[in-house]
C-alpha cells in the first residue's frame, strides 16, 4: 500500500518553540519529538558535508521504524562538477548514507541543480547511468529550460522523479516520471484551500500506488512544520 510522508526541510530550530516544540524540550531531543509528529525530514546538511557514520547512527536510534530521511545530494555533484565526471564522488556520497538505507530509513535522494544550469539531456542521461538503481532519486531543476518532454522522458526511462517545487517565483510542471512523487512546498504561506487542493493531488498519487514525499519550507518560524502536521493529519482522516 502506498504511503504518504510529510515533513519539513530541517528540524533543528529552537525558534519553533512553543508552537511546535514544547517550551522546555532540550535541543538534543528535537529529532525524537519531531519524529513523533511527522514521518520524514529533508536533510540539507548533506549538501555541504558528507554524513558521518556516528551522525547517521544517532539519527537511526532517535527515530521510529517508519521514519524516512530525504537526503539532499552534495554540492560537489550538483554545483561544482555540475553532473560531469562525478561518478567517483557519487559513489563516495552514497556510501556515507548507506547506514540509513540498511536501517530501512533512507527516503529519496534529491539532486537540486543550480539555477544557472541549463538543460542538457545527454549530460543527464550519462549521469543517470552512474546512480544506484536501488535508491529512489528526484531531480529539482531550477532553470526552466529543463521543463521539456525529452527531459521528462529521460527521467521516466530511469524511473527518477521530477521534484515538483513550488516557490513564489516558479512552479515546476506537475509531471509524474517515477513510481513515487516528490514535492517541495516553498511558499511562506498556504491557505486552507491551497492545502485542500494539495491533499487532493497527494491522494491521486496514493490511489495510483505511488509513495509520496512532501516537504514544507524550513524557516525560523514554525509555520512549515505546522502545515506539515496539518496535511498529514488531514490525509490520515481521509
C-alpha positions as CSV (number, residue, x, y, z in Angstrom):
1,X,0.0,0.0,0.0
2,X,1.3,3.4,-1.0
3,X,2.4,5.7,1.8
4,X,2.4,9.5,2.4
5,X,5.4,11.0,4.0
6,X,5.2,14.7,5.0
7,X,7.8,16.8,6.8
8,X,10.0,19.9,6.6
9,X,13.5,20.6,5.3
10,X,15.4,20.5,8.6
11,X,14.3,20.3,12.2
12,X,16.9,22.0,14.5
13,X,15.1,25.3,15.1
14,X,14.8,26.5,18.7
15,X,12.5,29.3,17.3
16,X,9.8,26.6,16.7
17,X,9.1,26.7,20.4
18,X,6.5,26.8,21.7
19,X,4.2,26.4,18.7
20,X,5.8,23.2,17.6
21,X,8.4,22.1,20.1
22,X,7.4,22.2,23.8
23,X,9.0,25.2,25.6
24,X,11.3,23.1,27.9
25,X,12.4,20.5,25.4
26,X,16.2,20.2,25.1
27,X,17.6,20.6,21.6
28,X,19.2,17.2,21.8
29,X,15.6,15.7,21.8
30,X,14.3,17.8,18.9
31,X,14.6,15.0,16.3
32,X,12.8,12.4,18.6
33,X,10.0,14.8,19.2
34,X,9.8,15.9,15.5
35,X,9.6,12.2,14.5
36,X,6.6,11.7,16.9
37,X,4.7,14.4,14.9
38,X,5.9,13.9,11.3
39,X,7.3,10.8,9.4
40,X,10.0,12.3,7.2
41,X,12.5,15.1,7.1
42,X,14.6,16.5,4.2
43,X,18.2,16.8,5.3
44,X,20.1,19.8,4.0
45,X,23.3,19.1,6.0
46,X,24.4,16.6,3.3
47,X,24.5,19.4,0.7
48,X,27.6,20.9,2.3
49,X,29.2,18.0,4.1
50,X,29.4,14.2,3.9
51,X,27.3,12.4,6.5
52,X,29.4,10.9,9.3
53,X,28.6,7.4,10.4
54,X,28.2,8.5,14.0
55,X,25.6,11.1,13.0
56,X,23.7,8.5,10.8
57,X,23.6,6.0,13.7
58,X,22.3,8.7,16.1
59,X,19.5,9.6,13.7
60,X,18.6,6.0,13.3
61,X,18.3,5.4,17.1
62,X,16.3,8.7,17.6
63,X,13.6,7.9,15.1
64,X,10.9,5.2,14.8
65,X,11.0,2.4,12.3
66,X,8.6,4.0,9.8
67,X,10.5,7.3,9.7
68,X,12.4,8.3,6.4
69,X,15.2,10.7,5.8
70,X,15.2,12.5,2.5
71,X,18.8,13.4,1.6
72,X,19.9,16.4,-0.5
73,X,22.9,15.4,-2.7
74,X,26.2,17.1,-2.1
75,X,27.0,20.4,-3.8
76,X,30.2,18.9,-5.3
77,X,28.0,16.8,-7.6
78,X,25.4,19.4,-8.4
79,X,27.1,22.7,-8.2
80,X,30.8,22.2,-8.6
81,X,31.1,19.3,-11.0
82,X,27.6,20.1,-12.3
83,X,26.9,16.3,-13.0
84,X,30.1,16.0,-15.2
85,X,32.7,13.4,-14.3
86,X,31.1,12.9,-10.9
87,X,30.9,9.1,-10.8
88,X,33.7,8.7,-8.2
89,X,32.3,11.3,-5.8
90,X,28.7,9.9,-6.3
91,X,29.9,6.5,-5.2
92,X,31.5,8.1,-2.1
93,X,28.4,10.1,-1.3
94,X,26.1,7.1,-1.5
95,X,28.5,5.2,0.7
96,X,28.0,7.7,3.5
97,X,24.2,7.3,3.5
98,X,24.3,3.5,3.3
99,X,23.7,3.1,7.0
100,X,20.3,4.9,6.6
101,X,19.5,2.5,3.7
102,X,20.5,-0.6,5.7
103,X,18.2,0.6,8.6
104,X,15.3,1.0,6.2
105,X,15.2,4.7,6.9
106,X,16.5,6.2,3.6
107,X,13.9,8.2,1.7
108,X,14.7,9.7,-1.7
109,X,17.9,11.5,-2.6
110,X,17.3,14.9,-4.1
111,X,19.6,16.4,-6.7
112,X,19.0,20.1,-6.7
113,X,20.6,21.8,-9.7
114,X,21.9,25.3,-9.8
115,X,19.5,28.0,-11.2
116,X,22.0,28.9,-13.9
117,X,22.5,25.3,-15.1
118,X,20.6,24.9,-18.4
119,X,19.1,21.8,-19.9
120,X,21.4,19.2,-21.3
121,X,19.6,15.9,-21.8
122,X,22.7,14.0,-22.9
123,X,24.5,15.0,-19.8
124,X,21.5,14.0,-17.7
125,X,21.4,10.6,-19.4
126,X,25.0,10.0,-18.7
127,X,24.7,11.0,-15.1
128,X,21.6,8.8,-14.5
129,X,23.7,5.8,-15.5
130,X,26.0,6.4,-12.6
131,X,23.3,6.3,-9.9
132,X,22.4,3.2,-7.8
133,X,19.1,1.7,-9.0
134,X,18.0,0.7,-5.5
135,X,17.7,4.2,-4.2
136,X,14.7,6.5,-5.1
137,X,16.0,9.7,-6.6
138,X,14.5,13.0,-7.5
139,X,15.7,16.0,-9.5
140,X,14.9,19.6,-8.8
141,X,15.5,21.7,-11.9
142,X,15.7,25.4,-11.2
143,X,16.2,26.6,-14.7
144,X,13.0,26.4,-16.8
145,X,14.9,25.1,-19.9
146,X,14.7,21.6,-18.2
147,X,10.9,21.6,-18.3
148,X,10.7,19.8,-21.6
149,X,9.3,16.5,-22.9
150,X,12.7,15.0,-23.7
151,X,13.9,15.6,-20.1
152,X,10.7,14.1,-18.7
153,X,11.1,11.1,-21.0
154,X,14.7,10.6,-19.8
155,X,13.6,10.6,-16.2
156,X,10.8,8.2,-16.9
157,X,13.1,5.8,-18.6
158,X,15.2,5.6,-15.5
159,X,12.3,5.8,-13.0
160,X,13.6,9.0,-11.5
161,X,11.1,11.6,-10.1
162,X,10.8,15.2,-11.2
163,X,10.7,17.2,-8.0
164,X,7.6,19.4,-8.1
165,X,8.9,22.6,-6.4
166,X,6.6,25.5,-5.7
167,X,8.1,28.8,-4.8
168,X,6.9,32.4,-5.1
169,X,8.9,32.8,-8.3
170,X,8.5,29.4,-10.1
171,X,6.3,26.4,-10.1
172,X,7.5,23.1,-11.6
173,X,5.1,21.4,-14.0
174,X,3.3,18.6,-12.1
175,X,4.6,15.8,-14.3
176,X,4.9,12.2,-12.9
177,X,8.1,10.5,-14.1
178,X,8.6,7.8,-11.4
179,X,6.8,5.3,-9.2
180,X,6.9,7.8,-6.4
181,X,6.3,11.5,-6.1
182,X,8.4,14.3,-4.6
183,X,7.0,17.8,-3.7
184,X,8.8,20.8,-2.2
185,X,6.3,23.5,-1.0
186,X,8.4,26.6,-0.6
187,X,5.9,29.4,-0.3
188,X,5.9,31.1,3.1
189,X,2.1,30.7,3.5
190,X,-0.6,28.3,2.3
191,X,-4.3,28.9,2.7
192,X,-6.6,26.2,3.9
193,X,-8.0,26.0,0.3
194,X,-4.4,25.5,-1.1
195,X,-3.8,22.7,1.4
196,X,-7.0,21.1,0.4
197,X,-6.0,21.2,-3.2
198,X,-2.6,19.9,-2.3
199,X,-4.2,16.9,-0.4
200,X,-6.4,16.1,-3.4
201,X,-3.2,15.8,-5.6
202,X,-1.4,13.7,-3.0
203,X,-4.3,11.3,-2.7
204,X,-4.3,10.9,-6.5
205,X,-0.7,9.6,-6.3
206,X,-1.6,7.3,-3.4
207,X,-4.6,5.9,-5.2
208,X,-2.3,5.1,-8.2
209,X,0.0,3.2,-5.9
210,X,2.8,5.8,-5.6
211,X,4.5,6.7,-2.3
212,X,4.6,10.5,-1.8
213,X,7.3,12.6,-0.1
214,X,6.3,16.2,0.6
215,X,8.4,18.8,2.3
216,X,7.4,22.3,3.5
217,X,9.9,25.1,3.7
218,X,12.2,25.3,6.7
219,X,12.1,28.7,8.3
220,X,12.9,30.4,11.6
221,X,9.1,30.4,12.2
222,X,7.3,27.0,12.8
223,X,4.7,27.6,10.1
224,X,6.1,25.0,7.7
225,X,6.1,22.3,10.5
226,X,2.5,23.2,11.5
227,X,1.4,23.0,7.8
228,X,3.1,19.6,7.6
229,X,1.3,18.3,10.7
230,X,-2.0,19.6,9.4
231,X,-1.6,17.9,6.0
232,X,-0.5,14.6,7.5
233,X,-3.4,14.6,10.0
234,X,-6.0,15.5,7.3
235,X,-4.6,12.8,5.0
236,X,-4.9,10.2,7.7
237,X,-8.5,11.2,8.4
238,X,-9.5,10.7,4.8
